[in-house]
Amino acid sequence: MGSSIDGLASGLNTTSIIDSLMAVEAQPQTQLKTKLASDQTMISTLQSLNSKLSSLNDLASGDSAVNALNLFSATTSSPSLSATATTSATAGSIDVTVSQLAQGQVDVTAAMSSWPTDGSGAPAHLTLVDSTGKQTEITPASTSLDDVVTAINSASGPARAVKVPAGNGTYRLQLTAATSGAVGAFSVYQGTAAQVSAGTATDLMADPSAAVVKAAQDAKATLYAGTPAAQTITSGTNTFTDLLPGVSVTAAAVSTGPVTVNIASDSAGITKKAGDLVNAVNDVLGFVSIYSTVTRTTDSNGASASSGGIFTGNGSIRAVNDDVFAAMSMPVNGKSPSEYGINVTRDGNFTFDAAKLQSSLASDPSGTQSALQTIASRVSDAAKNATDPFSGSVTALIKGQQSEVADLGSQISDWDQRLATRRATLQGVYTNMEVLLGGLQSQSSWLTGQIASLPKSSTGA
């Protein structure tokens, strides 16, 4: 707003007059700003809906993936054994006897105060050989055992080293396999790789005061123990992967006898997934309902009025709502979703009967899982059709509103310039009026003075 030009000549509050005139002039811009605010609210609400639909799509597409509902629980008859099952498992049981746990090799050298030197007086080389025969030659920076430890650990060979006090100022090098199991076995020599190949290097474990504290070994488990079909399985760790298709078993201790591993359908897990899907669908439908509700109010005169929600009358939003609802409620192979615990309410939402689904899973597990996946796939398609970045109906609405907001912003900016020019014009008009009135007042005062100074005529009787 410009500076006040309220005039002394006219006595008018010209600033107030101009502000009133500008308020009338600005009405088109005010309408544009109101429309802009409405569009921005619509964009925000559409984005929230889009987010809920995207979450629904992620959940439903996950449930409809191959074997996604082929869930199993794995239990064992002993705490010494634990089991896990993936979606590729099948129901059943098997007996397992664990006779040996896996361990990594641990060697300790003879006690020494420093690392030995070679014939030239330089620190002797060190060579580690892994279970495949690969050699890792190490050159310590000095005869300091700390430098030897650093060199071994920096070489990324088959073992890691640590210096352990052995008394009287001496130390042992403890070498621990980098990999558990038989595959992590290693040998350690004083000498170069060439000397190891030639058989002239010194095996550090051959020293009488050196020791292999732990030998590298695999875990061993036996299936069908005590029968002609006995089968031994080994693992570099204490986990036996795919002991059965999709089933892994981890041993915490050697078993004293056969341990039974049971694989059963996880009806609780399947039920949770179905319940989560129903909740996600209700979240979308409830959101649309809230913003489509028509509210009725009564004014002070008793007259009633109705006002729609932001989605009221929006055909595209209604179509999205109907698509999601239909995807969840349509029959599957002639059977109503209610047979799987998914029921439609009077309000157009869904309720979930977990007991009904579990009963269906017990009587027909594969058919029930297939039906749930069909429903999930339909819901995923409906949600994806709304949220697809390029062709989604809700995405298109958001883009359309954003385009309109950009256009309204440009129009409002144009009006800012137009109104600024109009205000300046009005200020100029009223300033000129004040100048003219001031001049007229000066002339009036002069004329009044002149008239007053004229001689008065006298008349005789």
URNOR-V105355 format. One record per residue. N is the residue number from 1. SS is DSSP state (h for helix, s for strand, l for the rest). PHI is phi as a letter, one per 20 degrees, with the letter a starting at -180 (* if undefined). OMEGA is omega in degrees with one decimal (* if undefined). Layout:
n->N ss->SS phi->PHI omega->OMEGA
n->N ss->SS phi->PHI omega->OMEGA
This chain:
n->1 ss->l phi->* omega->-179.6
n->2 ss->l phi->f omega->179.5
n->3 ss->l phi->f omega->-178.8
n->4 ss->l phi->f omega->176.8
n->5 ss->l phi->c omega->179.1
n->6 ss->l phi->g omega->-171.3
n->7 ss->l phi->e omega->174.2
n->8 ss->l phi->f omega->-175.6
n->9 ss->l phi->f omega->-174.6
n->10 ss->l phi->e omega->-175.6
n->11 ss->l phi->m omega->-179.1
n->12 ss->l phi->e omega->172.3
n->13 ss->l phi->e omega->-173.7
n->14 ss->h phi->f omega->177.3
n->15 ss->h phi->f omega->179.2
n->16 ss->h phi->f omega->179.2
n->17 ss->h phi->f omega->-179.5
n->18 ss->h phi->f omega->179.7
n->19 ss->h phi->f omega->179.7
n->20 ss->h phi->f omega->178.5
n->21 ss->h phi->f omega->-179.3
n->22 ss->h phi->f omega->177.7
n->23 ss->h phi->f omega->176.8
n->24 ss->h phi->f omega->-179.6
n->25 ss->h phi->f omega->-173.7
n->26 ss->l phi->e omega->-177.4
n->27 ss->h phi->g omega->177.0
n->28 ss->h phi->f omega->178.8
n->29 ss->h phi->f omega->178.3
n->30 ss->h phi->f omega->177.6
n->31 ss->h phi->f omega->177.5
n->32 ss->h phi->f omega->179.7
n->33 ss->h phi->f omega->177.4
n->34 ss->h phi->f omega->177.6
n->35 ss->h phi->f omega->179.0
n->36 ss->h phi->f omega->179.6
n->37 ss->h phi->f omega->178.9
n->38 ss->h phi->f omega->179.3
n->39 ss->h phi->f omega->179.4
n->40 ss->h phi->f omega->175.4
n->41 ss->h phi->f omega->178.3
n->42 ss->h phi->f omega->179.4
n->43 ss->h phi->f omega->-179.6
n->44 ss->h phi->f omega->-179.6
n->45 ss->h phi->f omega->177.2
n->46 ss->h phi->f omega->178.9
n->47 ss->h phi->f omega->176.5
n->48 ss->h phi->f omega->177.4
n->49 ss->h phi->f omega->-180.0
n->50 ss->h phi->f omega->178.6
n->51 ss->h phi->f omega->179.1
n->52 ss->h phi->f omega->178.3
n->53 ss->h phi->f omega->178.0
n->54 ss->h phi->f omega->177.3
n->55 ss->h phi->f omega->177.3
n->56 ss->h phi->f omega->179.1
n->57 ss->h phi->f omega->179.7
n->58 ss->h phi->f omega->-178.7
n->59 ss->h phi->f omega->-176.4
n->60 ss->h phi->f omega->179.7
n->61 ss->h phi->f omega->175.7
n->62 ss->h phi->f omega->-179.9
n->63 ss->h phi->f omega->-176.1
n->64 ss->h phi->e omega->179.2
n->65 ss->l phi->f omega->-178.5
n->66 ss->l phi->g omega->177.8
n->67 ss->l phi->m omega->-176.9
n->68 ss->l phi->f omega->179.7
n->69 ss->l phi->d omega->176.7
n->70 ss->l phi->e omega->-173.1
n->71 ss->l phi->e omega->-179.6
n->72 ss->s phi->c omega->172.1
n->73 ss->s phi->d omega->-179.2
n->74 ss->s phi->d omega->178.7
n->75 ss->s phi->c omega->178.2
n->76 ss->s phi->c omega->-178.8
n->77 ss->l phi->e omega->-179.4
n->78 ss->l phi->b omega->177.2
n->79 ss->l phi->f omega->178.7
n->80 ss->l phi->f omega->-177.5
n->81 ss->s phi->c omega->174.0
n->82 ss->s phi->c omega->-175.8
n->83 ss->s phi->c omega->174.9
n->84 ss->s phi->c omega->-179.4
n->85 ss->s phi->c omega->176.9
n->86 ss->l phi->d omega->-178.2
n->87 ss->l phi->f omega->178.5
n->88 ss->l phi->e omega->-179.7
n->89 ss->l phi->f omega->172.7
n->90 ss->l phi->c omega->-178.6
n->91 ss->l phi->f omega->179.5
n->92 ss->s phi->q omega->178.6
n->93 ss->s phi->b omega->179.1
n->94 ss->s phi->b omega->177.6
n->95 ss->s phi->e omega->-177.4
n->96 ss->s phi->c omega->174.3
n->97 ss->s phi->d omega->179.5
n->98 ss->s phi->e omega->-177.0
n->99 ss->s phi->d omega->-176.8
n->100 ss->s phi->b omega->175.8
n->101 ss->l phi->e omega->178.5
n->102 ss->l phi->f omega->173.9
n->103 ss->s phi->b omega->177.5
n->104 ss->l phi->e omega->-178.8
n->105 ss->l phi->f omega->175.0
n->106 ss->s phi->c omega->177.1
n->107 ss->s phi->d omega->169.8
n->108 ss->s phi->c omega->-179.5
n->109 ss->l phi->e omega->171.3
n->110 ss->l phi->f omega->179.2
n->111 ss->l phi->f omega->179.5
n->112 ss->s phi->b omega->177.6
n->113 ss->l phi->e omega->177.5
n->114 ss->l phi->b omega->179.5
n->115 ss->l phi->f omega->-178.1
n->116 ss->l phi->f omega->177.3
n->117 ss->s phi->d omega->176.3
n->118 ss->l phi->e omega->-176.1
n->119 ss->l phi->f omega->-179.3
n->120 ss->l phi->e omega->-178.6
n->121 ss->l phi->n omega->177.8
n->122 ss->l phi->e omega->176.9
n->123 ss->s phi->g omega->-179.3
n->124 ss->l phi->f omega->176.5
n->125 ss->s phi->f omega->179.9
n->126 ss->s phi->c omega->-178.5
n->127 ss->s phi->c omega->175.2
n->128 ss->s phi->d omega->180.0
n->129 ss->s phi->c omega->-178.5
n->130 ss->s phi->e omega->-173.6
n->131 ss->l phi->f omega->178.4
n->132 ss->l phi->e omega->-178.5
n->133 ss->l phi->n omega->179.1
n->134 ss->l phi->f omega->-177.1
n->135 ss->s phi->d omega->174.9
n->136 ss->s phi->c omega->-178.5
n->137 ss->s phi->e omega->-174.5
n->138 ss->s phi->c omega->178.2
n->139 ss->s phi->d omega->179.3
n->140 ss->l phi->f omega->179.8
n->141 ss->l phi->f omega->179.7
n->142 ss->l phi->b omega->178.2
n->143 ss->l phi->e omega->175.9
n->144 ss->l phi->f omega->179.2
n->145 ss->h phi->f omega->175.8
n->146 ss->h phi->f omega->178.1
n->147 ss->h phi->f omega->177.3
n->148 ss->h phi->f omega->178.3
n->149 ss->h phi->g omega->179.6
n->150 ss->h phi->f omega->-178.5
n->151 ss->h phi->f omega->179.6
n->152 ss->h phi->f omega->-176.7
n->153 ss->h phi->f omega->179.3
n->154 ss->h phi->e omega->-174.5
n->155 ss->l phi->e omega->-178.3
n->156 ss->l phi->l omega->177.6
n->157 ss->l phi->e omega->-175.6
n->158 ss->l phi->f omega->-177.9
n->159 ss->s phi->b omega->174.3
n->160 ss->s phi->d omega->-172.4
n->161 ss->s phi->c omega->172.5
n->162 ss->s phi->b omega->179.8
n->163 ss->s phi->e omega->-176.6
n->164 ss->s phi->d omega->179.1
n->165 ss->s phi->g omega->179.1
n->166 ss->s phi->d omega->178.3
n->167 ss->s phi->n omega->177.6
n->168 ss->l phi->l omega->177.0
n->169 ss->l phi->m omega->179.1
n->170 ss->s phi->d omega->-178.2
n->171 ss->s phi->b omega->170.8
n->172 ss->s phi->d omega->170.8
n->173 ss->s phi->e omega->175.5
n->174 ss->s phi->e omega->-178.5
n->175 ss->s phi->d omega->-177.5
n->176 ss->s phi->d omega->-178.1
n->177 ss->s phi->g omega->177.6
n->178 ss->l phi->f omega->-178.1
n->179 ss->l phi->c omega->178.8
n->180 ss->l phi->f omega->174.8
n->181 ss->l phi->n omega->-176.5
n->182 ss->h phi->f omega->-179.5
n->183 ss->h phi->f omega->-179.4
n->184 ss->h phi->e omega->-179.8
n->185 ss->l phi->f omega->-179.8
n->186 ss->s phi->b omega->172.5
n->187 ss->s phi->c omega->-177.8
n->188 ss->s phi->c omega->-176.3
n->189 ss->s phi->c omega->167.7
n->190 ss->s phi->e omega->-176.5
n->191 ss->l phi->q omega->-179.0
n->192 ss->l phi->e omega->177.1
n->193 ss->h phi->f omega->178.6
n->194 ss->h phi->f omega->178.5
n->195 ss->h phi->f omega->175.3
n->196 ss->h phi->f omega->179.7
n->197 ss->h phi->f omega->-179.4
n->198 ss->h phi->e omega->180.0
n->199 ss->l phi->m omega->-178.1
n->200 ss->l phi->d omega->178.2
n->201 ss->l phi->f omega->-178.7
n->202 ss->s phi->e omega->176.0
n->203 ss->s phi->f omega->-176.0
n->204 ss->h phi->f omega->180.0
n->205 ss->h phi->e omega->178.0
n->206 ss->h phi->e omega->177.6
n->207 ss->l phi->f omega->-177.2
n->208 ss->l phi->g omega->-178.7
n->209 ss->l phi->e omega->172.7
n->210 ss->l phi->e omega->-178.2
n->211 ss->s phi->b omega->166.7
n->212 ss->s phi->e omega->-176.1
n->213 ss->s phi->f omega->176.3
n->214 ss->s phi->c omega->176.2
n->215 ss->l phi->e omega->176.8
n->216 ss->l phi->f omega->178.5
n->217 ss->s phi->b omega->176.9
n->218 ss->l phi->e omega->169.7
n->219 ss->s phi->f omega->-179.7
n->220 ss->s phi->c omega->176.5
n->221 ss->s phi->c omega->-178.6
n->222 ss->s phi->c omega->173.5
n->223 ss->s phi->e omega->177.4
n->224 ss->l phi->l omega->-177.9
n->225 ss->l phi->g omega->178.0
n->226 ss->l phi->n omega->178.2
n->227 ss->l phi->c omega->178.1
n->228 ss->l phi->f omega->-178.7
n->229 ss->l phi->e omega->-178.1
n->230 ss->l phi->g omega->-175.7
n->231 ss->s phi->c omega->-178.5
n->232 ss->s phi->e omega->179.6
n->233 ss->s phi->d omega->-180.0
n->234 ss->s phi->d omega->178.5
n->235 ss->s phi->b omega->178.2
n->236 ss->l phi->f omega->174.8
n->237 ss->l phi->d omega->178.9
n->238 ss->l phi->e omega->176.2
n->239 ss->s phi->d omega->177.2
n->240 ss->s phi->d omega->-177.4
n->241 ss->s phi->e omega->178.9
n->242 ss->s phi->l omega->173.6
n->243 ss->s phi->g omega->164.3
n->244 ss->s phi->c omega->178.0
n->245 ss->l phi->g omega->178.1
n->246 ss->l phi->m omega->-177.3
n->247 ss->s phi->c omega->176.2
n->248 ss->s phi->d omega->-178.0
n->249 ss->s phi->c omega->178.6
n->250 ss->s phi->d omega->-178.7
n->251 ss->s phi->e omega->174.7
n->252 ss->l phi->d omega->179.9
n->253 ss->l phi->b omega->174.3
n->254 ss->l phi->f omega->-178.6
n->255 ss->l phi->e omega->-180.0
n->256 ss->l phi->e omega->179.1
n->257 ss->l phi->a omega->-179.3
n->258 ss->l phi->f omega->175.4
n->259 ss->s phi->d omega->-177.9
n->260 ss->s phi->e omega->176.0
n->261 ss->s phi->d omega->-179.0
n->262 ss->s phi->d omega->176.7
n->263 ss->s phi->d omega->-177.5
n->264 ss->s phi->c omega->177.5
n->265 ss->s phi->f omega->-178.2
n->266 ss->l phi->e omega->-177.5
n->267 ss->h phi->f omega->179.0
n->268 ss->h phi->f omega->178.7
n->269 ss->h phi->f omega->178.7
n->270 ss->h phi->f omega->179.6
n->271 ss->h phi->f omega->178.8
n->272 ss->h phi->f omega->179.3
n->273 ss->h phi->f omega->178.7
n->274 ss->h phi->f omega->178.5
n->275 ss->h phi->f omega->177.8
n->276 ss->h phi->f omega->178.8
n->277 ss->h phi->f omega->178.1
n->278 ss->h phi->f omega->179.5
n->279 ss->h phi->f omega->-179.3
n->280 ss->h phi->f omega->177.5
n->281 ss->h phi->f omega->178.5
n->282 ss->h phi->f omega->179.0
n->283 ss->h phi->f omega->178.8
n->284 ss->h phi->f omega->-178.0
n->285 ss->h phi->f omega->179.2
n->286 ss->h phi->f omega->179.0
n->287 ss->h phi->f omega->178.7
n->288 ss->h phi->f omega->-178.9
n->289 ss->h phi->f omega->-179.0
n->290 ss->h phi->g omega->-175.7
n->291 ss->l phi->e omega->174.8
n->292 ss->l phi->d omega->-175.4
n->293 ss->l phi->f omega->175.4
n->294 ss->l phi->e omega->179.9
n->295 ss->s phi->d omega->-179.7
n->296 ss->s phi->d omega->-180.0
n->297 ss->s phi->c omega->178.2
n->298 ss->s phi->c omega->-178.6
n->299 ss->l phi->e omega->-176.4
n->300 ss->l phi->f omega->179.7
n->301 ss->l phi->e omega->179.0
n->302 ss->l phi->n omega->179.3
n->303 ss->l phi->e omega->179.7
n->304 ss->s phi->e omega->178.5
n->305 ss->s phi->b omega->-179.6
n->306 ss->s phi->d omega->176.0
n->307 ss->s phi->c omega->-177.1
n->308 ss->l phi->e omega->174.8
n->309 ss->l phi->f omega->-175.1
n->310 ss->l phi->f omega->178.6
n->311 ss->l phi->e omega->-177.1
n->312 ss->l phi->g omega->178.5
n->313 ss->l phi->n omega->179.6
n->314 ss->l phi->e omega->-176.0
n->315 ss->h phi->f omega->-178.9
n->316 ss->h phi->f omega->178.8
n->317 ss->h phi->f omega->178.1
n->318 ss->h phi->f omega->179.7
n->319 ss->h phi->f omega->177.4
n->320 ss->h phi->f omega->179.3
n->321 ss->h phi->g omega->-178.4
n->322 ss->h phi->f omega->-179.7
n->323 ss->h phi->f omega->179.7
n->324 ss->h phi->f omega->179.8
n->325 ss->h phi->f omega->-178.3
n->326 ss->h phi->f omega->-179.6
n->327 ss->h phi->f omega->-177.6
n->328 ss->h phi->e omega->-169.8
n->329 ss->h phi->d omega->-177.7
n->330 ss->l phi->f omega->178.7
n->331 ss->l phi->f omega->175.7
n->332 ss->s phi->c omega->-177.7
n->333 ss->l phi->l omega->177.2
n->334 ss->l phi->n omega->-179.4
n->335 ss->s phi->d omega->178.4
n->336 ss->l phi->f omega->175.8
n->337 ss->h phi->g omega->179.2
n->338 ss->h phi->f omega->177.5
n->339 ss->h phi->f omega->178.3
n->340 ss->h phi->d omega->175.6
n->341 ss->l phi->n omega->-178.8
n->342 ss->s phi->d omega->-173.4
n->343 ss->s phi->d omega->178.6
n->344 ss->s phi->e omega->178.1
n->345 ss->l phi->e omega->178.1
n->346 ss->l phi->f omega->-178.4
n->347 ss->l phi->e omega->178.5
n->348 ss->l phi->n omega->173.7
n->349 ss->l phi->d omega->-177.7
n->350 ss->s phi->c omega->169.9
n->351 ss->s phi->d omega->-176.3
n->352 ss->s phi->c omega->179.2
n->353 ss->l phi->d omega->-176.1
n->354 ss->h phi->f omega->-178.8
n->355 ss->h phi->f omega->179.8
n->356 ss->h phi->f omega->179.6
n->357 ss->h phi->f omega->-178.6
n->358 ss->h phi->f omega->175.6
n->359 ss->h phi->f omega->178.6
n->360 ss->h phi->f omega->177.9
n->361 ss->h phi->f omega->-179.4
n->362 ss->h phi->f omega->-176.4
n->363 ss->h phi->e omega->-178.2
n->364 ss->l phi->b omega->-174.5
n->365 ss->h phi->f omega->-176.4
n->366 ss->h phi->f omega->179.5
n->367 ss->h phi->f omega->179.6
n->368 ss->h phi->f omega->177.8
n->369 ss->h phi->f omega->179.4
n->370 ss->h phi->f omega->179.7
n->371 ss->h phi->f omega->179.2
n->372 ss->h phi->f omega->179.9
n->373 ss->h phi->f omega->176.0
n->374 ss->h phi->f omega->178.3
n->375 ss->h phi->f omega->-179.4
n->376 ss->h phi->f omega->179.7
n->377 ss->h phi->f omega->178.6
n->378 ss->h phi->f omega->179.0
n->379 ss->h phi->f omega->178.4
n->380 ss->h phi->f omega->179.5
n->381 ss->h phi->f omega->-179.2
n->382 ss->h phi->f omega->-179.4
n->383 ss->h phi->f omega->-179.6
n->384 ss->h phi->f omega->178.5
n->385 ss->h phi->f omega->179.3
n->386 ss->h phi->e omega->-170.9
n->387 ss->h phi->d omega->-179.0
n->388 ss->l phi->g omega->-175.1
n->389 ss->l phi->g omega->-175.5
n->390 ss->l phi->d omega->-174.3
n->391 ss->l phi->c omega->-177.8
n->392 ss->l phi->f omega->-177.9
n->393 ss->h phi->f omega->178.1
n->394 ss->h phi->f omega->176.7
n->395 ss->h phi->g omega->179.8
n->396 ss->h phi->f omega->178.2
n->397 ss->h phi->f omega->-180.0
n->398 ss->h phi->f omega->-179.6
n->399 ss->h phi->f omega->178.9
n->400 ss->h phi->f omega->178.5
n->401 ss->h phi->f omega->179.3
n->402 ss->h phi->f omega->177.0
n->403 ss->h phi->f omega->179.4
n->404 ss->h phi->f omega->177.6
n->405 ss->h phi->f omega->179.2
n->406 ss->h phi->f omega->179.7
n->407 ss->h phi->f omega->178.7
n->408 ss->h phi->f omega->178.1
n->409 ss->h phi->f omega->177.8
n->410 ss->h phi->f omega->179.7
n->411 ss->h phi->f omega->179.1
n->412 ss->h phi->f omega->178.0
n->413 ss->h phi->f omega->177.4
n->414 ss->h phi->f omega->178.9
n->415 ss->h phi->f omega->176.6
n->416 ss->h phi->g omega->179.2
n->417 ss->h phi->f omega->-178.4
n->418 ss->h phi->f omega->-178.9
n->419 ss->h phi->f omega->177.9
n->420 ss->h phi->f omega->178.6
n->421 ss->h phi->f omega->-178.9
n->422 ss->h phi->f omega->178.6
n->423 ss->h phi->f omega->180.0
n->424 ss->h phi->f omega->178.8
n->425 ss->h phi->f omega->179.5
n->426 ss->h phi->f omega->178.4
n->427 ss->h phi->f omega->177.6
n->428 ss->h phi->f omega->-179.9
n->429 ss->h phi->f omega->-177.4
n->430 ss->h phi->f omega->175.3
n->431 ss->h phi->f omega->177.5
n->432 ss->h phi->f omega->178.7
n->433 ss->h phi->f omega->179.5
n->434 ss->h phi->f omega->179.4
n->435 ss->h phi->f omega->-179.5
n->436 ss->h phi->f omega->179.2
n->437 ss->h phi->f omega->177.6
n->438 ss->h phi->f omega->178.2
n->439 ss->h phi->f omega->179.3
n->440 ss->h phi->f omega->178.8
n->441 ss->h phi->f omega->178.0
n->442 ss->h phi->f omega->178.3
n->443 ss->h phi->f omega->-179.6
n->444 ss->h phi->f omega->179.5
n->445 ss->h phi->f omega->-179.4
n->446 ss->h phi->f omega->-179.6
n->447 ss->h phi->f omega->178.8
n->448 ss->h phi->f omega->179.1
n->449 ss->h phi->f omega->-180.0
n->450 ss->h phi->f omega->179.6
n->451 ss->h phi->f omega->-179.5
n->452 ss->h phi->f omega->-177.2
n->453 ss->h phi->e omega->178.0
n->454 ss->l phi->f omega->178.8
n->455 ss->l phi->f omega->-179.9
n->456 ss->l phi->e omega->179.6
n->457 ss->l phi->f omega->177.1
n->458 ss->l phi->d omega->-178.5
n->459 ss->l phi->c omega->178.4
n->460 ss->l phi->e omega->178.8
n->461 ss->l phi->f omega->*
